[in-house]
């Protein structure tokens, strides 16, 4: 266990090579699961928990860690299983994403594995939208399920995506605004973004990973028409199966037909490494998930600048 913990901080500094590093863990059975190391702060033995009145059963309590109070979510319960037994013998994966810190109670933690995103696949389509998988892969010949922790977090916290009326009313709608291209593998994240765009009166086109997005972009350019005639900007997640957002951005900026496309990287991942990678791959800006007003205000700002430049030309 110490070896895994000692390497987490170092490995979270690595990005941009179309690779995913998974922290593998188990819940109550033999099935192995994974979570992106970039989301992990630390892994600890479950500390004493304080149960809060009127809290959801899936929240087993709160823990006091390094001066902070964080909720501890029973991941097996969140995925529809039974409550974890022997809590005191379990582990907590402390995560940071979507501008919050939370802990996930798990049965045991295995190790960190390094995979290329091209080896990470979308979940089988037959599972439908109610599943909690964001991807699947194989390690040592066994299936590893990558959990959509953004969906778990949204359901536990009851996150509501609403754009303030003040913001939507202060910007004049323009039917000439080209659609926003939204690229995100998480069904929940896509719905959050598109709901905000709907409330702002903006049109959009979606893709579920970087590979699909690049193929769509290249297809739109085949007729020789400028990409600006099809979409006004691209909002892309970073961690996605088959091709991550960093690689997608670099492919876009290296293509003479696409390099003028404005790319906003929009991710639940936080940390200073994002700033360096944004510049390295040529993205135009980075915005942390998820704040509906912040996203829409940024999109409106870009669209206004773009229209001003077009009018001036």
N, C-alpha and C positions, 0 to 999 in steps of 0.2 A: 504493500500500500504506500509506503513512504516514497518508493521510486516513482509511482504515478503522480503523487502530490508534488514532488520536487520538480517535475517536468512540466506541469500545467502552465506555470507562469511563463516559462521560456517559450513554449510552443504557441501561446496566444500571440506572440510577436510575429509569427510567420503568416504571410498572406500573399495573394496575388499570383500564385503559380498554378492556378486551376486545381488546387488540392484541398482536400478536406481532412481534418484531423478529428477523429471521433474518440470521445471518452466512452468506453463501453461499460455497461452495467446490467444487472439483473434485478427483477422485481421479486416474484414469488416462485417462479418456475425456472425451467432451463432456458427459455427464450432470452436471447441477448438483445439489448437495445443500445442505441447510441445517441449522443448529444454532441453538437459541435463544441470543440474545446474553446473556441473563441467566446462562447457564452458562459464559460465556467470561471468562477472566482477561486473556489477551493472545494475540496472534498473533506468532510470531517465525520467522525463518529457522531451519532445523533446526540445533541446536548439535551439537558433537561428542558422540557416544553411546558409552557403555560397556556392552558386552554382558555380561550376568550369566550364569554357568554354570547350566545346568538350567532356564533360563527358557523360557516358551512361545515358539515361533517368531514369533507375532504381536507379541510385545514386542520391538521392535528394539533396545532398550537402555534405559539410564537417562541422564538429563541432570541436570546440576547448575545450578539456576536460583535466584538470589537466596538462596543459603544452604540451599536445599531440594533433595532428590533425588527426581525424579519419573520414573515409567515412561512410555516413549514407545510408544504402541500404533499399529501400522500399520493404519489404518482400512480400507484396501482389502483387506488380508488378513482382517481381522476380519469383513468382509462376504462373505467367501468368494472373493475375487479373488486375484490373484498378488501377490507382494511388490512394494512400491514400489521402482522403480529410481532411481538418482541421488538417493539420500537427502540428500546434501549440498546439492542444489539444491531440496529440498522445504521445506515449511513445517510448523510445529507449532502446532496450536490448543491452548492450555493451558486446561483447563477445571476448574471446581470444582463438584461436586455429590455427593450421597450422602456427605457428610462426608469427601470425599477430593479430592485434586488429581492430575490425570493429563494427559498430552499425547497428541494424536492427530496422527499423521503424515499429511499430505494433499499432493496435487500442487500446488495453488494456491488462493489465497483471492481471492474476487471483491469483494463489497461487502455492505453492510448494506441490507436492504429492510424496509419497514414494512408489515405486513399486519394486517387485522382477523381475529380468530379465526373469524368466520363464513365467511371465505374459505378457511380451512384445513380440509381434509377428512380423514376417516378413510381409511386405505389400502383399496383394493378388497378385499372379503371373500374373493375367490378366491385371494388370496396365501397364506392360511393363517397359522398361528402361527409358522412358521419364518422369516418375513421379518424384516428389521431396520428397517422403516419404522414410524414412529409417526403420520405424517401426510403428505399431499401437497398441493401448491398450484401455482399458475401465476405465473410472473414473465416479463414480456415475451413472452407466448405460449408459453413453454417450461415443461415439467413440472419442478418442484423437489421432490425427495424429502427429507423431514425424518427424520433418522436417530434411531432409538431408542437413544441412547447409554447409557441405563440398562441395556438388555439387553446391549449390548456389554460394559459394565463388569462386569456380573454374570457373564458367561461367562468373561471373562479372569481375574477374581479368584477365580472359583469360590465366590461368595457363597452361604453356607448360612443359611437362615432357621430358627433354632431358638429357641424360648422356653424359658428355664431351668425345670427341674422345680420348683425352689424357689418360683418365682413362680406357676406354675400350681397348685401344691398349697396355697399359703397362702390362696387365695381360694376360698370356698365357692361351688360352682356353683349357679345358680338358673335353673330352666327358665322362670321368668317373665320373664327378661330379654328384652326385645324385640331384634330383629336390628339389627346395625350396618349402616348404608348406606355402601358403599364406592364412591367415584367416582374412576376413574383410567383414562386412555386407554392407558397402557402395560400390555401383557399381562403382562410380567415383574413390574411393580410390583404389579398386582392379585394375582398369584399369591403374591408375598411377603407382602402384607397378609393375604390370606385364609388362607394357610398358618399364619400366626401366630395368627389368630383360631380356626382349627380346633384348634390345639394348646391353646388356652386354653378350649376348649369353648364358644365363642361362635358364634351364628348370624349370617348376614350376607346382604345383598342387594347386587348390584353394578350399576353403570352405567358406560358407556365414555366419556362426556364430559358436560360441564355441561348441554348442551341436553337430552340424554336424561334426565339426573337430574332436571332441573326439571320436565319433562313427567311423569315418574313421580311426583314429589312432589305436583304439582297434581292428578294423577289420583287419588291416595290420599285427597285432601281433598274430592273432589267429593261424597261422601256425607255430609259434615258431621262425620265422625268426627275427633277430635283426632289430629294427626300422631304424638303420643306413644304412641298405641295401636298404631301400625304399626312404628315404629323408635325406637331409644333415642338415636341420635346419627348424625351424618353425618361421615365422614372423606373429605375431598376433596383431590385433587391441585390444583395451581394452573394449570399450563400444559396445556391440553387443546384439541383442535379444536372448532370451532363455538361454544363458550362456555367461557371460562376459569373457574378456581375463584373468583377475586375477584368476577366478575360473577354467577356462580351464588350466591355467598354474599349479595351485595347483593339479588338478586331474592328470596331466601329471607327475609331480614330485613325486606324491604319488604312482604311478603305477610302480612296479619294472621293467616292460617291457619297460617303456617309459622314466624313470627318467634321462637317459643319453642323451635324445634329447635336443639339444641346442634351447632355446626359447628366441627370441628377441621380446619384446613388443614394438609395433610401433604405436603410437597414436597421434592424433591431440591435445589431452589434454596436458596441460603444468602445471607446478607447482611442488613444492618440495615434495608433497605427493606421487608423482610417485616413487621417489627414495626409500622411505620407503616401499611402497607396492611391488616394484620389489623384494626387499630382503625378504619380509615377505612370498611371495608366491613361492619363489625359482626361479624366472626368471633369466636368465643369463645376460640380459642387457635391457636397455630402450633407445629408439631413438625417438625423436619427429618428426612428419610429418611436411612438406614433402620437402625433399631435395634429388633429384635423385642421385647426386654424392655421398652425404653422405651415403645414403642407400647402394649403390652398392659398395662403398669402404669398408664399414663395412662387407658386405656379402663376398666380395673377401678375406678380411682379415681372416674371420672365416674359409672359405673353405681352404685357404692356411695353416692355423694352423692345421686344421683337417687332411689334407693330410700329413703334416709333421709328425704328431703324428702316423698316420697309417703306414707311411714308416719306422719310427723308430721302430715300433712294429714288 
